[in-house]
Amino acid sequence: MNKEQSFRVETSMKRSVLLVTAFASFLTPFLGSAINLALPAIGNEFHTTALELGWIVSSFILTSAIFLLPFGRLADIAGRKKIFKYGLSLFSLSTFLIIFSWNTVSLISFRILQGIAGAMIFGTSMAILTSVFEPGERGKAMGINTTAVYAGLSSGPVIGGLLTQHFGWRSIFLFLVPVGLTSLYLIFTRIKTEWSESKGEKFDWTGSFIYGISLASFMLGFSRLPSAGGFVMIGIALLLGLIFVFFEKNTQNPVFDIRLMLRNRVFAFSGIAALIHYSATSATGFFLSLYLQYLKGFDARTAGLILISQPLMMALLSTFAGKLSDRYNPGIIASYGMALTSSGLIMLCFINGDSPLIFIIILLAVMGIGFGLFASPNSNAIMSSVEKKHLGVASAVLGTMRMAGQMMSMGIAMMLLALYMGQQAIVPSSYPGLMTGMRTGFIIFSILCTIGIFASLARK
């Protein structure tokens, strides 16, 4: 094979990988944003409380966070394409099963299966991209992939709102089944290469178990604050976390090489920045969906059209920000993005039942610009800071920071709803409690995001 033929084969592979990972990256964010619009309809059918509605969202996030790191490491050993392919298969199956949910418990159970599948997809997608694209073109590829994520976020509220209003909430999941099957077809027919730089190494089952229990205890405990049980679970989680660190330092093939955090400044602070950013922003869609439909009285379709302003700006800016991070320091670009997000959150603290709609849309757009400038440069910084044999773990850490941040954000939201509304359903008499809880949440998120700016700058 001459150089020209080799170049064509390599270019074809890159396009195929970009297409497949973009398709898969569309699925989960689309579902996450669409289901926010479907929550009132689900609540009406199953007669669920506000906290139960929160768990329909959080069950997916919690499960994904627990399994991301183990699957990322397993992908480095067994093959990233293999784990990615199995993840897409399980996602399509669990999405189909949700259509037949008969109560809240069954729906949450199938969402847990979706969470495991999401971990397999997001624990490998960034690693596959990094395996194929070299520095200098990697940021652009990640920007395109991130654009697919935000395209899912953008279309989720619109399509989800339309489907919920005209065909019921189950139609959202029915809509996603052919998308998942299309992604499977693409990976079977377009990608023939496998990546497994750690092939032959043993998988750390013990470390994975300790990690999973520790993370689950922390996130569940966080969601139950300020109860005594919540503090106990967080204490157990911290103790198990210390045991995990000690165990991993003395294991030959750890599920997570602790030295990546201790000796790699860019990797460590980029991960911390991602955790803080997602912790400060993820529950805003949950809060605003309830605000627009209950306090403002909009239907699901109209609420979706309003919420689209944030992810639309993310989608428009992500590819540009990714290209920019190939030329300039990605940490600085991400820090500017976090500062913009923080300013939008601060202004959201002042909304009330009479706030003009244009004010909310402008703030969502500002936060979208900030998020667009943050995500792909931050991902580029993380994935470019490690050796190839750690790409699966790095991709999983990035995903774990995102999922853990989302869970913490939802945990804060659920804790505030429990404090201000108790176990009662969302009815007109509980609207003042919902409004107070939401504004308190935005204050907490603003403080977190402001702290995150300094964490982002600390990586240099």
Backbone torsions as a table, in degrees:
resi	resn	phi	psi	omega
1	MET	NA	122.9	179.8
2	ASN	-78.1	176.5	-175.4
3	LYS	-63.2	-38.6	-178.6
4	GLU	-65.3	-43.7	178.5
5	GLN	-64.6	-41.3	178.6
6	SER	-61.4	-40.9	178.8
7	PHE	-64.1	-40.9	179.6
8	ARG	-64.5	-41.9	178.9
9	VAL	-63.1	-43.4	-179.8
10	GLU	-65.1	-42.3	179.2
11	THR	-63.9	-41.4	178.1
12	SER	-62.0	-40.8	178.5
13	MET	-62.8	-43.5	-179.4
14	LYS	-62.6	-43.7	179.1
15	ARG	-63.3	-41.3	-179.5
16	SER	-64.3	-45.2	179.3
17	VAL	-62.1	-43.2	-179.9
18	LEU	-63.1	-41.0	-179.6
19	LEU	-65.9	-47.1	-177.2
20	VAL	-65.9	-47.2	-178.7
21	THR	-67.3	-32.9	177.5
22	ALA	-66.9	-42.0	177.4
23	PHE	-59.6	-47.5	-178.2
24	ALA	-67.6	-36.0	-178.9
25	SER	-69.1	-19.1	178.6
26	PHE	-72.8	-33.3	-168.6
27	LEU	-60.3	-60.1	-172.0
28	THR	-65.6	-47.5	178.5
29	PRO	-63.4	-34.5	176.5
30	PHE	-60.2	-47.3	-178.3
31	LEU	-64.8	-41.1	-179.0
32	GLY	-62.1	-41.9	-179.2
33	SER	-78.5	-32.3	-179.6
34	ALA	-70.6	-38.0	-175.6
35	ILE	-69.7	-26.1	174.9
36	ASN	-59.0	-38.2	179.6
37	LEU	-74.1	-24.1	-177.2
38	ALA	-87.9	-10.3	-174.7
39	LEU	-56.6	-46.1	178.1
40	PRO	-59.8	-38.3	179.2
41	ALA	-67.0	-40.7	177.2
42	ILE	-63.8	-43.4	179.5
43	GLY	-60.5	-39.2	179.2
44	ASN	-67.5	-38.3	-177.6
45	GLU	-73.4	-42.8	-175.1
46	PHE	-99.9	-0.5	180.0
47	HIS	55.2	52.2	-176.6
48	THR	-91.7	156.6	175.1
49	THR	-84.3	171.9	178.5
50	ALA	-61.9	-37.8	-179.9
51	LEU	-68.1	-38.3	177.7
52	GLU	-65.5	-37.6	174.7
53	LEU	-60.8	-38.9	177.4
54	GLY	-62.2	-36.8	-179.3
55	TRP	-73.0	-23.8	174.3
56	ILE	-62.9	-35.2	175.7
57	VAL	-79.9	-46.4	-170.7
58	SER	-72.5	-28.7	-178.3
59	SER	-60.4	-39.9	177.3
60	PHE	-65.3	-46.4	-177.0
61	ILE	-63.9	-45.3	-178.7
62	LEU	-61.2	-48.2	-178.5
63	THR	-63.1	-43.4	178.8
64	SER	-60.5	-43.8	-178.7
65	ALA	-61.9	-40.3	-178.4
66	ILE	-65.7	-39.4	-172.3
67	PHE	-95.4	-10.7	-175.5
68	LEU	-59.4	-51.6	-176.6
69	LEU	-64.4	-48.3	177.0
70	PRO	-58.3	-41.7	179.9
71	PHE	-70.6	-32.4	175.6
72	GLY	-62.5	-43.6	178.0
73	ARG	-67.9	-42.0	178.9
74	LEU	-61.8	-35.1	178.5
75	ALA	-66.0	-36.9	176.7
76	ASP	-62.9	-31.0	-176.8
77	ILE	-89.9	-52.7	-172.7
78	ALA	-88.2	-21.5	-178.7
79	GLY	126.0	126.0	-175.8
80	ARG	-70.6	-38.3	179.4
81	LYS	-64.6	-39.4	-178.3
82	LYS	-61.8	-48.7	-179.7
83	ILE	-66.1	-39.5	178.2
84	PHE	-60.0	-43.8	-178.8
85	LYS	-65.5	-44.9	178.2
86	TYR	-63.6	-36.3	179.3
87	GLY	-63.7	-43.4	177.9
88	LEU	-63.4	-38.7	179.3
89	SER	-63.8	-46.2	-179.9
90	LEU	-66.9	-36.7	178.7
91	PHE	-62.7	-44.0	-179.9
92	SER	-64.1	-41.6	-179.6
93	LEU	-65.4	-49.1	-177.4
94	SER	-65.3	-35.1	177.6
95	THR	-64.0	-40.3	177.2
96	PHE	-64.8	-39.9	-178.4
97	LEU	-66.0	-33.4	-178.3
98	ILE	-60.9	-29.3	179.5
99	ILE	-56.6	-28.9	-175.5
100	PHE	-101.4	16.1	178.0
101	SER	-57.3	137.5	-178.5
102	TRP	-112.1	-12.3	174.7
103	ASN	-159.2	-178.7	-177.0
104	THR	-63.3	-40.6	-177.9
105	VAL	-62.5	-45.1	-179.7
106	SER	-65.1	-39.6	179.0
107	LEU	-62.3	-46.1	179.2
108	ILE	-64.2	-37.7	179.0
109	SER	-61.7	-45.0	178.7
110	PHE	-69.3	-30.8	175.7
111	ARG	-66.0	-32.0	175.9
112	ILE	-63.9	-43.6	175.7
113	LEU	-59.7	-41.4	176.4
114	GLN	-61.0	-37.9	179.5
115	GLY	-63.3	-40.8	177.0
116	ILE	-62.2	-44.2	178.7
117	ALA	-63.1	-41.0	177.8
118	GLY	-60.3	-37.3	177.9
119	ALA	-64.0	-39.4	-180.0
120	MET	-67.5	-34.1	-179.6
121	ILE	-75.9	-52.5	-174.9
122	PHE	-77.6	-17.7	176.0
123	GLY	-76.3	-8.7	-175.9
124	THR	-126.7	-25.0	-170.9
125	SER	-61.1	-48.4	179.9
126	MET	-65.5	-34.6	178.9
127	ALA	-65.9	-40.4	178.0
128	ILE	-64.1	-44.1	177.3
129	LEU	-58.8	-45.4	-178.0
130	THR	-67.8	-30.7	178.0
131	SER	-66.1	-30.3	-174.2
132	VAL	-95.7	-39.5	-175.8
133	PHE	-98.3	131.9	-179.4
134	GLU	-84.2	161.9	174.0
135	PRO	-55.7	140.6	-176.9
136	GLY	104.9	-27.2	174.9
137	GLU	-125.5	-5.6	-176.2
138	ARG	-68.1	-41.1	-179.1
139	GLY	-60.8	-41.4	178.7
140	LYS	-62.7	-44.0	179.6
141	ALA	-62.8	-42.5	178.6
142	MET	-67.8	-33.2	176.5
143	GLY	-64.1	-41.9	177.7
144	ILE	-65.2	-41.8	178.5
145	ASN	-63.6	-41.4	178.3
146	THR	-66.4	-33.5	175.5
147	THR	-61.4	-38.4	176.9
148	ALA	-63.7	-39.3	177.2
149	VAL	-59.7	-47.1	-176.5
150	TYR	-76.6	-22.9	171.4
151	ALA	-64.6	-37.7	174.8
152	GLY	-64.6	-43.5	178.1
153	LEU	-64.7	-36.6	-177.9
154	SER	-71.7	-45.2	-176.4
155	SER	-79.7	-22.1	-179.0
156	GLY	-55.2	-53.5	-179.9
157	PRO	-62.5	-37.3	-177.4
158	VAL	-72.1	-56.3	-178.6
159	ILE	-66.2	-41.6	179.2
160	GLY	-62.2	-40.7	178.6
161	GLY	-65.4	-43.2	179.0
162	LEU	-64.9	-46.3	-179.1
163	LEU	-63.3	-43.7	-179.5
164	THR	-62.7	-42.8	-175.8
165	GLN	-69.3	-37.1	-173.1
166	HIS	-101.2	-27.3	-175.2
167	PHE	-127.1	-1.5	-178.7
168	GLY	93.0	160.4	-173.7
169	TRP	-66.0	-26.5	-178.6
170	ARG	-66.0	-24.9	-178.7
171	SER	-64.9	-23.3	176.7
172	ILE	-60.7	-45.2	-178.1
173	PHE	-73.0	-35.1	176.1
174	LEU	-63.2	-36.9	178.6
175	PHE	-62.8	-33.9	-174.9
176	LEU	-81.2	-21.8	-176.9
177	VAL	-57.6	-50.7	178.4
178	PRO	-64.9	-27.9	177.0
179	VAL	-66.0	-43.4	177.6
180	GLY	-63.6	-41.1	179.3
181	LEU	-66.6	-35.9	176.6
182	THR	-63.8	-41.6	177.9
183	SER	-61.8	-40.8	177.9
184	LEU	-63.2	-43.3	178.5
185	TYR	-59.1	-42.8	-178.6
186	LEU	-63.6	-42.4	-176.7
187	ILE	-72.0	-30.5	178.1
188	PHE	-73.9	-33.8	-173.7
189	THR	-98.7	-25.2	-172.4
190	ARG	-103.1	-27.4	-173.9
191	ILE	-115.1	116.7	-178.9
192	LYS	-107.1	-16.7	-176.6
193	THR	-83.8	147.5	174.2
194	GLU	-119.0	149.4	179.9
195	TRP	-126.1	119.5	179.7
196	SER	-154.8	72.7	-175.5
197	GLU	-66.1	-18.3	179.8
198	SER	-104.4	21.9	-177.9
199	LYS	-57.5	135.2	-179.9
200	GLY	98.8	-20.0	178.1
201	GLU	-77.0	152.9	-179.4
202	LYS	-78.9	148.1	176.4
203	PHE	-88.3	136.3	-175.8
204	ASP	-87.2	86.2	-178.7
205	TRP	-68.1	-41.6	-178.1
206	THR	-63.9	-47.4	179.0
207	GLY	-62.2	-38.6	178.9
208	SER	-63.3	-39.7	180.0
209	PHE	-66.4	-46.8	179.6
210	ILE	-61.4	-43.2	179.7
211	TYR	-60.4	-46.9	-177.8
212	GLY	-62.4	-45.0	-179.8
213	ILE	-66.3	-40.0	-179.9
214	SER	-63.2	-47.8	-178.3
215	LEU	-66.8	-41.2	179.1
216	ALA	-63.0	-42.7	179.6
217	SER	-63.0	-41.8	-179.5
218	PHE	-64.6	-47.8	-174.5
219	MET	-72.2	-37.7	175.7
220	LEU	-67.9	-41.2	177.6
221	GLY	-62.6	-40.4	-179.9
222	PHE	-63.0	-37.4	-178.6
223	SER	-72.2	-16.3	-177.9
224	ARG	-101.7	1.9	175.7
225	LEU	-63.9	148.3	8.3
226	PRO	-96.8	26.7	-180.0
227	SER	-69.7	157.8	179.7
228	ALA	-61.7	-37.9	179.1
229	GLY	-61.1	-35.3	178.2
230	GLY	-63.8	-43.4	178.7
231	PHE	-66.2	-37.5	178.6
232	VAL	-63.0	-45.3	-179.4
233	MET	-64.8	-37.4	177.1
234	ILE	-66.5	-39.2	176.7
235	GLY	-61.1	-44.1	177.6
236	ILE	-62.1	-41.1	-179.7
237	ALA	-62.5	-43.0	179.7
238	LEU	-64.9	-39.4	178.2
239	LEU	-64.0	-46.5	178.2
240	LEU	-64.2	-33.1	177.2
241	GLY	-62.4	-42.2	177.3
242	LEU	-64.6	-41.3	177.0
243	ILE	-61.8	-41.1	179.6
244	PHE	-61.9	-45.6	179.6
245	VAL	-61.0	-45.9	179.6
246	PHE	-62.6	-43.7	-178.3
247	PHE	-64.6	-44.3	-177.0
248	GLU	-67.2	-33.5	179.1
249	LYS	-66.6	-22.5	-176.7
250	ASN	-112.6	17.5	178.5
251	THR	-108.9	137.5	-175.4
252	GLN	-67.0	-44.3	179.3
253	ASN	-122.7	74.8	-174.7
254	PRO	-69.8	154.1	175.0
255	VAL	-67.0	-27.1	175.8
256	PHE	-141.8	117.6	179.3
257	ASP	-74.7	105.8	-176.3
258	ILE	-59.0	-25.7	-178.6
259	ARG	-63.3	-23.5	176.8
260	LEU	-61.2	-35.7	179.3
261	MET	-82.7	-36.0	-173.9
262	LEU	-79.7	-31.9	-172.0
263	ARG	-113.3	-9.7	-176.4
264	ASN	-113.9	95.6	-174.1
265	ARG	-62.0	-42.8	-178.6
266	VAL	-63.5	-46.2	-179.7
267	PHE	-60.9	-46.0	-175.9
268	ALA	-64.3	-52.4	-175.1
269	PHE	-74.7	-27.2	174.5
270	SER	-66.7	-39.6	176.7
271	GLY	-65.2	-42.8	178.7
272	ILE	-63.5	-41.5	179.0
273	ALA	-61.7	-42.0	178.5
274	ALA	-63.2	-43.9	179.7
275	LEU	-58.5	-47.1	-178.5
276	ILE	-66.8	-42.4	-176.7
277	HIS	-63.0	-45.1	179.7
278	TYR	-71.5	-32.0	176.7
279	SER	-64.3	-31.8	-175.3
280	ALA	-88.4	-11.0	-171.9
281	THR	-124.3	-24.0	-167.1
282	SER	-65.0	-34.8	-176.5
283	ALA	-84.3	-2.5	-179.6
284	THR	-64.2	-38.1	178.0
285	GLY	-65.5	-38.9	177.6
286	PHE	-62.4	-48.9	179.8
287	PHE	-62.3	-48.8	-174.4
288	LEU	-70.2	-28.7	175.5
289	SER	-64.1	-45.0	177.0
290	LEU	-65.9	-40.4	-179.4
291	TYR	-61.4	-47.2	-176.0
292	LEU	-69.4	-36.2	-176.1
293	GLN	-85.5	-34.9	-178.1
294	TYR	-92.3	-55.5	-175.0
295	LEU	-77.4	-35.6	-179.3
296	LYS	-92.2	-18.1	175.9
297	GLY	78.7	17.8	178.4
298	PHE	-78.5	152.7	173.7
299	ASP	-80.2	173.1	-175.0
300	ALA	-60.9	-38.9	-178.5
301	ARG	-64.7	-46.0	-179.2
302	THR	-66.3	-41.9	177.7
303	ALA	-60.2	-39.4	178.3
304	GLY	-63.7	-41.0	178.9
305	LEU	-64.8	-32.4	177.7
306	ILE	-71.8	-45.9	-176.3
307	LEU	-68.5	-18.0	-177.0
308	ILE	-66.6	-19.6	-175.4
309	SER	-59.9	-33.7	179.9
310	GLN	-73.1	-58.5	-179.3
311	PRO	-64.9	-24.5	176.6
312	LEU	-63.3	-43.4	176.8
313	MET	-66.2	-35.3	176.3
314	MET	-61.1	-47.5	-178.1
315	ALA	-63.0	-39.3	-178.2
316	LEU	-68.0	-31.4	-172.4
317	LEU	-98.9	-18.7	-170.4
318	SER	-62.6	-45.6	-179.9
319	THR	-64.5	-42.1	177.4
320	PHE	-60.9	-45.4	179.8
321	ALA	-64.5	-36.9	177.6
322	GLY	-63.9	-45.1	176.7
323	LYS	-60.5	-41.5	-179.2
324	LEU	-62.1	-36.0	-178.3
325	SER	-73.6	-14.2	172.5
326	ASP	-76.3	-23.2	-175.9
327	ARG	-102.5	-32.1	-176.1
328	TYR	-125.5	171.0	-178.8
329	ASN	-59.0	113.5	-177.5
330	PRO	-64.0	-28.3	179.6
331	GLY	-64.3	-38.1	179.4
332	ILE	-68.8	-43.8	179.0
333	ILE	-60.8	-43.6	179.4
334	ALA	-63.6	-35.7	-180.0
335	SER	-67.0	-40.0	174.7
336	TYR	-60.7	-41.0	178.9
337	GLY	-62.3	-42.9	179.4
338	MET	-65.3	-34.8	178.3
339	ALA	-64.2	-40.4	177.7
340	LEU	-65.6	-42.4	177.5
341	THR	-59.6	-42.4	-179.8
342	SER	-61.3	-41.3	-179.7
343	SER	-64.8	-37.9	177.2
344	GLY	-65.9	-40.3	178.5
345	LEU	-64.7	-39.6	179.2
346	ILE	-60.7	-42.1	-180.0
347	MET	-69.6	-29.7	177.9
348	LEU	-65.6	-21.3	178.9
349	CYS	-62.8	-18.4	-173.8
350	PHE	-100.2	4.8	-179.3
351	ILE	-76.8	152.8	175.7
352	ASN	-144.3	-172.8	-177.6
353	GLY	-62.5	-20.8	-177.8
354	ASP	-103.9	6.1	-177.2
355	SER	-61.7	135.8	179.3
356	PRO	-63.6	145.0	-177.9
357	LEU	-62.5	-38.0	-178.7
358	ILE	-63.2	-32.4	178.1
359	PHE	-63.2	-44.1	-179.6
360	ILE	-66.4	-42.2	-179.5
361	ILE	-63.3	-42.0	179.1
362	ILE	-62.8	-42.7	-180.0
363	LEU	-65.8	-39.2	176.7
364	LEU	-63.5	-38.6	178.7
365	ALA	-65.9	-41.6	177.7
366	VAL	-61.1	-45.0	178.3
367	MET	-64.8	-34.8	177.6
368	GLY	-64.5	-41.0	176.9
369	ILE	-62.4	-44.9	178.9
370	GLY	-60.4	-45.1	-179.7
371	PHE	-64.6	-40.4	179.2
372	GLY	-62.5	-37.2	178.4
373	LEU	-75.8	-22.0	-176.1
374	PHE	-87.4	-46.7	-162.8
375	ALA	-63.7	-60.1	-175.0
376	SER	-68.9	-39.1	174.1
377	PRO	-61.5	-38.7	179.1
378	ASN	-66.4	-40.3	176.7
379	SER	-63.6	-41.6	178.1
380	ASN	-60.7	-41.8	179.6
381	ALA	-62.1	-44.1	-179.1
382	ILE	-66.4	-52.0	-173.1
383	MET	-69.8	-25.6	-179.8
384	SER	-86.2	-3.7	-174.8
385	SER	-97.8	1.3	-176.5
386	VAL	-125.8	162.7	176.0
387	GLU	-73.0	162.8	-176.2
388	LYS	-61.6	-33.8	-177.5
389	LYS	-70.1	-13.4	178.9
390	HIS	-104.5	8.8	-174.2
391	LEU	-62.8	-40.1	178.5
392	GLY	-62.6	-44.1	178.6
393	VAL	-65.2	-42.3	179.4
394	ALA	-62.6	-42.6	176.8
395	SER	-61.5	-40.2	179.5
396	ALA	-68.5	-39.1	177.9
397	VAL	-63.1	-42.9	177.3
398	LEU	-59.6	-45.7	178.1
399	GLY	-65.3	-38.8	179.8
400	THR	-64.7	-41.8	177.3
401	MET	-60.9	-39.5	178.5
402	ARG	-65.8	-49.9	-177.1
403	MET	-67.9	-41.8	178.3
404	ALA	-63.6	-40.0	176.9
405	GLY	-63.1	-42.9	177.9
406	GLN	-62.5	-41.1	-179.8
407	MET	-67.0	-41.2	177.7
408	MET	-64.0	-39.4	178.7
409	SER	-63.2	-46.7	177.4
410	MET	-66.9	-32.9	177.1
411	GLY	-62.4	-43.2	176.4
412	ILE	-62.0	-44.4	-179.3
413	ALA	-61.9	-45.2	-178.5
414	MET	-68.3	-36.4	177.4
415	MET	-63.4	-42.7	180.0
416	LEU	-68.0	-37.6	176.6
417	LEU	-64.9	-38.9	178.2
418	ALA	-65.8	-37.7	-179.5
419	LEU	-68.9	-42.8	-172.1
420	TYR	-97.4	-16.4	-177.8
421	MET	-125.1	-17.8	-177.9
422	GLY	70.0	-144.2	-177.1
423	GLN	-96.0	3.4	-174.4
424	GLN	-74.3	154.2	176.4
425	ALA	-71.3	165.7	-179.5
426	ILE	-82.5	104.4	178.9
427	VAL	-130.2	165.5	-176.9
428	PRO	-50.9	-34.8	-179.3
429	SER	-68.4	-20.8	-179.4
430	SER	-99.5	1.8	-179.3
431	TYR	-59.1	-41.0	178.0
432	PRO	-59.8	-38.9	177.4
433	GLY	-64.9	-40.4	177.2
434	LEU	-61.6	-43.3	-179.1
435	MET	-65.0	-43.8	-179.9
436	THR	-65.2	-43.5	178.7
437	GLY	-62.2	-40.6	-179.8
438	MET	-65.2	-45.8	-179.6
439	ARG	-66.2	-38.5	176.4
440	THR	-61.9	-40.4	178.0
441	GLY	-60.8	-43.1	-180.0
442	PHE	-64.9	-33.3	176.2
443	ILE	-64.4	-46.1	178.9
444	ILE	-62.4	-44.1	-178.9
445	PHE	-64.5	-36.4	178.9
446	SER	-63.1	-43.8	179.5
447	ILE	-63.6	-44.8	179.3
448	LEU	-59.2	-47.2	-175.9
449	CYS	-66.2	-35.3	177.6
450	THR	-65.0	-41.9	175.1
451	ILE	-61.5	-38.4	-178.8
452	GLY	-61.5	-28.0	178.2
453	ILE	-59.6	-43.0	-178.4
454	PHE	-71.2	-35.7	175.6
455	ALA	-62.9	-39.7	-179.8
456	SER	-66.5	-40.3	179.9
457	LEU	-71.1	-25.5	-175.1
458	ALA	-66.2	-19.4	-177.5
459	ARG	-76.2	-20.2	-178.0
460	LYS	56.3	NA	NA
